[in-house]
Amino acid sequence: MAENSSCCTSEDSCHSGDTDVQVGAVTTTYQVSGMTCGHCEGAVSSEISEITGVSSVQAVAATGLVTVVSQAPLDDEAVRAAVDEAGYELVGQAA
């Protein structure tokens, strides 16, 4: 029989819906310049989260990195427009 690939552990405990991993999801990390505080993180996250297909956004001002989880790859120009709308500059995808 094939290995168990369910969310349940060998101890029969299941994970709740509190996980960030999504089947078929695409995770992309962007470099954004100009973020300096929590308000900046919130503004960038709010604008990017309005893009169709985006399920989560995590912005970190200290590093300038914004991690986006979406149902499909995002159009870089849509992300750029959202970051611009928030008042910051999209440098590009992080390496």
VMD Tcl script that builds the backbone (N, CA, C; Angstrom):
set m [mol new atoms 285]
animate dup $m
set s [atomselect $m all]
$s set {name element resname resid chain x y z} {
  {N N MET 1 A 0.839 -1.177 0.000}
  {CA C MET 1 A 0.000 0.000 0.000}
  {C C MET 1 A 0.884 1.240 0.000}
  {N N ALA 2 A 0.433 2.290 -0.640}
  {CA C ALA 2 A 1.210 3.524 -0.743}
  {C C ALA 2 A 1.297 4.210 0.611}
  {N N GLU 3 A 2.357 5.026 0.772}
  {CA C GLU 3 A 2.508 5.787 2.004}
  {C C GLU 3 A 1.324 6.702 2.228}
  {N N ASN 4 A 0.964 6.876 3.477}
  {CA C ASN 4 A -0.151 7.752 3.823}
  {C C ASN 4 A 0.242 9.198 3.541}
  {N N SER 5 A -0.507 9.871 2.697}
  {CA C SER 5 A -0.189 11.256 2.371}
  {C C SER 5 A -1.258 12.214 2.887}
  {N N SER 6 A -2.024 11.751 3.873}
  {CA C SER 6 A -3.052 12.625 4.430}
  {C C SER 6 A -2.418 13.589 5.421}
  {N N CYS 7 A -3.217 14.482 5.955}
  {CA C CYS 7 A -2.721 15.444 6.935}
  {C C CYS 7 A -2.606 14.837 8.314}
  {N N CYS 8 A -3.030 13.601 8.489}
  {CA C CYS 8 A -2.987 12.953 9.796}
  {C C CYS 8 A -1.610 12.360 10.042}
  {N N THR 9 A -1.151 12.447 11.270}
  {CA C THR 9 A 0.139 11.883 11.641}
  {C C THR 9 A -0.029 10.403 11.944}
  {N N SER 10 A 1.080 9.748 12.156}
  {CA C SER 10 A 1.024 8.322 12.475}
  {C C SER 10 A 0.354 8.077 13.825}
  {N N GLU 11 A 0.278 9.121 14.665}
  {CA C GLU 11 A -0.402 9.008 15.949}
  {C C GLU 11 A -1.896 9.305 15.826}
  {N N ASP 12 A -2.410 9.359 14.616}
  {CA C ASP 12 A -3.818 9.622 14.332}
  {C C ASP 12 A -4.300 10.999 14.772}
  {N N SER 13 A -3.396 11.955 14.849}
  {CA C SER 13 A -3.829 13.321 15.148}
  {C C SER 13 A -3.830 14.107 13.841}
  {N N CYS 14 A -4.876 14.833 13.642}
  {CA C CYS 14 A -5.007 15.592 12.403}
  {C C CYS 14 A -4.735 17.062 12.656}
  {N N HIS 15 A -4.242 17.707 11.628}
  {CA C HIS 15 A -4.017 19.148 11.691}
  {C C HIS 15 A -5.330 19.859 11.425}
  {N N SER 16 A -5.508 20.992 12.057}
  {CA C SER 16 A -6.698 21.796 11.777}
  {C C SER 16 A -6.410 22.659 10.556}
  {N N GLY 17 A -7.290 23.546 10.221}
  {CA C GLY 17 A -7.130 24.415 9.063}
  {C C GLY 17 A -6.168 25.551 9.297}
  {N N ASP 18 A -5.352 25.497 10.346}
  {CA C ASP 18 A -4.455 26.595 10.689}
  {C C ASP 18 A -3.101 26.504 9.999}
  {N N THR 19 A -3.006 25.848 8.888}
  {CA C THR 19 A -1.729 25.701 8.210}
  {C C THR 19 A -1.628 26.659 7.034}
  {N N ASP 20 A -0.401 27.108 6.737}
  {CA C ASP 20 A -0.173 28.029 5.627}
  {C C ASP 20 A 0.036 27.292 4.310}
  {N N VAL 21 A 0.237 25.982 4.368}
  {CA C VAL 21 A 0.491 25.213 3.162}
  {C C VAL 21 A -0.826 24.944 2.441}
  {N N GLN 22 A -0.838 25.260 1.163}
  {CA C GLN 22 A -2.041 25.059 0.368}
  {C C GLN 22 A -1.688 24.231 -0.860}
  {N N VAL 23 A -2.488 23.223 -1.139}
  {CA C VAL 23 A -2.244 22.378 -2.296}
  {C C VAL 23 A -2.415 23.212 -3.565}
  {N N GLY 24 A -1.429 23.159 -4.443}
  {CA C GLY 24 A -1.498 23.887 -5.705}
  {C C GLY 24 A -1.191 25.366 -5.583}
  {N N ALA 25 A -0.788 25.811 -4.405}
  {CA C ALA 25 A -0.512 27.232 -4.208}
  {C C ALA 25 A 0.884 27.576 -4.727}
  {N N VAL 26 A 1.036 28.838 -5.124}
  {CA C VAL 26 A 2.310 29.354 -5.599}
  {C C VAL 26 A 2.789 30.389 -4.587}
  {N N THR 27 A 4.020 30.239 -4.114}
  {CA C THR 27 A 4.596 31.196 -3.176}
  {C C THR 27 A 5.689 31.977 -3.892}
  {N N THR 28 A 5.572 33.303 -3.867}
  {CA C THR 28 A 6.545 34.177 -4.514}
  {C C THR 28 A 6.992 35.227 -3.507}
  {N N THR 29 A 8.292 35.499 -3.471}
  {CA C THR 29 A 8.825 36.514 -2.577}
  {C C THR 29 A 9.337 37.684 -3.398}
  {N N TYR 30 A 8.911 38.883 -3.014}
  {CA C TYR 30 A 9.286 40.105 -3.705}
  {C C TYR 30 A 10.124 40.984 -2.790}
  {N N GLN 31 A 10.981 41.806 -3.399}
  {CA C GLN 31 A 11.738 42.815 -2.669}
  {C C GLN 31 A 11.040 44.151 -2.881}
  {N N VAL 32 A 10.697 44.821 -1.773}
  {CA C VAL 32 A 10.007 46.106 -1.826}
  {C C VAL 32 A 10.850 47.118 -1.055}
  {N N SER 33 A 11.090 48.282 -1.649}
  {CA C SER 33 A 11.865 49.299 -0.946}
  {C C SER 33 A 10.944 50.357 -0.351}
  {N N GLY 34 A 11.392 50.921 0.776}
  {CA C GLY 34 A 10.667 52.006 1.404}
  {C C GLY 34 A 9.879 51.628 2.640}
  {N N MET 35 A 9.701 50.346 2.915}
  {CA C MET 35 A 8.957 49.948 4.114}
  {C C MET 35 A 9.848 50.127 5.338}
  {N N THR 36 A 9.331 50.786 6.373}
  {CA C THR 36 A 10.131 51.021 7.573}
  {C C THR 36 A 9.448 50.593 8.869}
  {N N CYS 37 A 8.160 50.254 8.817}
  {CA C CYS 37 A 7.445 49.966 10.069}
  {C C CYS 37 A 6.245 49.049 9.810}
  {N N GLY 38 A 5.528 48.743 10.880}
  {CA C GLY 38 A 4.347 47.894 10.785}
  {C C GLY 38 A 3.251 48.488 9.917}
  {N N HIS 39 A 3.118 49.817 9.955}
  {CA C HIS 39 A 2.120 50.464 9.107}
  {C C HIS 39 A 2.443 50.225 7.640}
  {N N CYS 40 A 3.721 50.316 7.299}
  {CA C CYS 40 A 4.155 50.059 5.922}
  {C C CYS 40 A 3.818 48.628 5.505}
  {N N GLU 41 A 4.113 47.689 6.407}
  {CA C GLU 41 A 3.817 46.278 6.132}
  {C C GLU 41 A 2.328 46.088 5.864}
  {N N GLY 42 A 1.509 46.726 6.689}
  {CA C GLY 42 A 0.053 46.607 6.537}
  {C C GLY 42 A -0.447 47.201 5.242}
  {N N ALA 43 A 0.105 48.356 4.853}
  {CA C ALA 43 A -0.324 49.009 3.613}
  {C C ALA 43 A 0.008 48.149 2.398}
  {N N VAL 44 A 1.229 47.611 2.363}
  {CA C VAL 44 A 1.648 46.770 1.240}
  {C C VAL 44 A 0.825 45.484 1.217}
  {N N SER 45 A 0.675 44.858 2.379}
  {CA C SER 45 A -0.099 43.611 2.452}
  {C C SER 45 A -1.535 43.819 2.005}
  {N N SER 46 A -2.137 44.906 2.436}
  {CA C SER 46 A -3.524 45.206 2.098}
  {C C SER 46 A -3.717 45.359 0.593}
  {N N GLU 47 A -2.834 46.115 -0.042}
  {CA C GLU 47 A -2.962 46.339 -1.492}
  {C C GLU 47 A -2.734 45.058 -2.287}
  {N N ILE 48 A -1.702 44.300 -1.931}
  {CA C ILE 48 A -1.410 43.064 -2.671}
  {C C ILE 48 A -2.512 42.032 -2.459}
  {N N SER 49 A -3.091 42.000 -1.267}
  {CA C SER 49 A -4.132 41.002 -0.989}
  {C C SER 49 A -5.391 41.228 -1.825}
  {N N GLU 50 A -5.531 42.404 -2.413}
  {CA C GLU 50 A -6.689 42.682 -3.271}
  {C C GLU 50 A -6.543 42.111 -4.676}
  {N N ILE 51 A -5.361 41.632 -5.028}
  {CA C ILE 51 A -5.148 41.025 -6.346}
  {C C ILE 51 A -5.883 39.688 -6.375}
  {N N THR 52 A -6.632 39.451 -7.424}
  {CA C THR 52 A -7.382 38.206 -7.572}
  {C C THR 52 A -6.459 36.994 -7.478}
  {N N GLY 53 A -6.845 36.043 -6.637}
  {CA C GLY 53 A -6.096 34.807 -6.503}
  {C C GLY 53 A -5.125 34.789 -5.339}
  {N N VAL 54 A -4.880 35.951 -4.720}
  {CA C VAL 54 A -3.959 36.015 -3.589}
  {C C VAL 54 A -4.659 35.501 -2.339}
  {N N SER 55 A -4.024 34.551 -1.636}
  {CA C SER 55 A -4.629 34.002 -0.428}
  {C C SER 55 A -3.933 34.474 0.841}
  {N N SER 56 A -2.664 34.871 0.755}
  {CA C SER 56 A -2.004 35.436 1.931}
  {C C SER 56 A -0.811 36.287 1.514}
  {N N VAL 57 A -0.501 37.268 2.367}
  {CA C VAL 57 A 0.628 38.169 2.130}
  {C C VAL 57 A 1.319 38.386 3.461}
  {N N GLN 58 A 2.644 38.289 3.462}
  {CA C GLN 58 A 3.417 38.599 4.661}
  {C C GLN 58 A 4.524 39.557 4.263}
  {N N ALA 59 A 4.451 40.784 4.769}
  {CA C ALA 59 A 5.461 41.798 4.506}
  {C C ALA 59 A 6.314 41.988 5.748}
  {N N VAL 60 A 7.633 42.116 5.553}
  {CA C VAL 60 A 8.564 42.320 6.663}
  {C C VAL 60 A 9.400 43.561 6.354}
  {N N ALA 61 A 9.121 44.641 7.063}
  {CA C ALA 61 A 9.806 45.910 6.812}
  {C C ALA 61 A 11.313 45.799 7.022}
  {N N ALA 62 A 11.742 45.060 8.028}
  {CA C ALA 62 A 13.166 44.954 8.363}
  {C C ALA 62 A 14.002 44.412 7.205}
  {N N THR 63 A 13.414 43.515 6.412}
  {CA C THR 63 A 14.146 42.910 5.297}
  {C C THR 63 A 13.697 43.449 3.946}
  {N N GLY 64 A 12.512 44.068 3.911}
  {CA C GLY 64 A 11.952 44.530 2.651}
  {C C GLY 64 A 11.340 43.404 1.830}
  {N N LEU 65 A 11.181 42.240 2.441}
  {CA C LEU 65 A 10.652 41.090 1.708}
  {C C LEU 65 A 9.148 40.955 1.919}
  {N N VAL 66 A 8.464 40.635 0.831}
  {CA C VAL 66 A 7.023 40.415 0.859}
  {C C VAL 66 A 6.767 39.042 0.243}
  {N N THR 67 A 6.230 38.134 1.038}
  {CA C THR 67 A 5.947 36.783 0.567}
  {C C THR 67 A 4.458 36.677 0.279}
  {N N VAL 68 A 4.141 36.260 -0.945}
  {CA C VAL 68 A 2.756 36.186 -1.404}
  {C C VAL 68 A 2.425 34.751 -1.780}
  {N N VAL 69 A 1.312 34.243 -1.244}
  {CA C VAL 69 A 0.809 32.928 -1.626}
  {C C VAL 69 A -0.431 33.168 -2.478}
  {N N SER 70 A -0.443 32.552 -3.663}
  {CA C SER 70 A -1.558 32.750 -4.593}
  {C C SER 70 A -1.934 31.438 -5.256}
  {N N GLN 71 A -3.096 31.447 -5.878}
  {CA C GLN 71 A -3.594 30.242 -6.544}
  {C C GLN 71 A -2.827 29.942 -7.825}
  {N N ALA 72 A -2.239 30.965 -8.433}
  {CA C ALA 72 A -1.482 30.823 -9.678}
  {C C ALA 72 A -0.412 31.907 -9.680}
  {N N PRO 73 A 0.590 31.787 -10.538}
  {CA C PRO 73 A 1.600 32.849 -10.612}
  {C C PRO 73 A 0.942 34.200 -10.895}
  {N N LEU 74 A 1.445 35.238 -10.239}
  {CA C LEU 74 A 0.871 36.576 -10.394}
  {C C LEU 74 A 1.580 37.345 -11.501}
  {N N ASP 75 A 0.862 38.253 -12.104}
  {CA C ASP 75 A 1.435 39.160 -13.081}
  {C C ASP 75 A 2.273 40.188 -12.321}
  {N N ASP 76 A 3.557 40.291 -12.662}
  {CA C ASP 76 A 4.445 41.215 -11.959}
  {C C ASP 76 A 3.947 42.652 -12.026}
  {N N GLU 77 A 3.303 43.029 -13.118}
  {CA C GLU 77 A 2.797 44.399 -13.243}
  {C C GLU 77 A 1.631 44.657 -12.290}
  {N N ALA 78 A 0.832 43.634 -12.022}
  {CA C ALA 78 A -0.265 43.782 -11.058}
  {C C ALA 78 A 0.306 43.980 -9.655}
  {N N VAL 79 A 1.358 43.225 -9.342}
  {CA C VAL 79 A 2.002 43.365 -8.037}
  {C C VAL 79 A 2.655 44.742 -7.944}
  {N N ARG 80 A 3.339 45.170 -9.013}
  {CA C ARG 80 A 3.979 46.482 -9.038}
  {C C ARG 80 A 2.951 47.592 -8.816}
  {N N ALA 81 A 1.809 47.492 -9.479}
  {CA C ALA 81 A 0.752 48.507 -9.335}
  {C C ALA 81 A 0.224 48.537 -7.904}
  {N N ALA 82 A 0.062 47.377 -7.284}
  {CA C ALA 82 A -0.435 47.312 -5.909}
  {C C ALA 82 A 0.573 47.939 -4.946}
  {N N VAL 83 A 1.853 47.634 -5.132}
  {CA C VAL 83 A 2.899 48.190 -4.272}
  {C C VAL 83 A 2.983 49.706 -4.469}
  {N N ASP 84 A 2.883 50.153 -5.725}
  {CA C ASP 84 A 2.880 51.595 -6.020}
  {C C ASP 84 A 1.696 52.275 -5.340}
  {N N GLU 85 A 0.538 51.638 -5.392}
  {CA C GLU 85 A -0.675 52.197 -4.779}
  {C C GLU 85 A -0.491 52.365 -3.262}
  {N N ALA 86 A 0.270 51.460 -2.667}
  {CA C ALA 86 A 0.547 51.527 -1.238}
  {C C ALA 86 A 1.581 52.605 -0.916}
  {N N GLY 87 A 2.287 53.085 -1.942}
  {CA C GLY 87 A 3.268 54.147 -1.739}
  {C C GLY 87 A 4.713 53.675 -1.635}
  {N N TYR 88 A 4.964 52.475 -2.163}
  {CA C TYR 88 A 6.311 51.903 -2.074}
  {C C TYR 88 A 6.758 51.464 -3.460}
  {N N GLU 89 A 8.000 50.968 -3.549}
  {CA C GLU 89 A 8.543 50.579 -4.851}
  {C C GLU 89 A 8.862 49.093 -4.887}
  {N N LEU 90 A 8.337 48.406 -5.897}
  {CA C LEU 90 A 8.655 47.003 -6.102}
  {C C LEU 90 A 10.005 46.939 -6.808}
  {N N VAL 91 A 10.996 46.346 -6.143}
  {CA C VAL 91 A 12.323 46.188 -6.737}
  {C C VAL 91 A 12.291 45.034 -7.721}
  {N N GLY 92 A 11.591 43.968 -7.362}
  {CA C GLY 92 A 11.483 42.777 -8.207}
  {C C GLY 92 A 11.326 41.548 -7.343}
  {N N GLN 93 A 11.377 40.394 -7.969}
  {CA C GLN 93 A 11.291 39.147 -7.219}
  {C C GLN 93 A 12.601 38.937 -6.488}
  {N N ALA 94 A 12.533 38.486 -5.264}
  {CA C ALA 94 A 13.730 38.222 -4.473}
  {C C ALA 94 A 14.381 36.929 -4.960}
  {N N ALA 95 A 15.691 36.905 -4.904}
  {CA C ALA 95 A 16.435 35.735 -5.382}
  {C C ALA 95 A 16.344 34.589 -4.410}
}
mol reanalyze $m
mol bondsrecalc $m
mol representation Tube
mol addrep $m
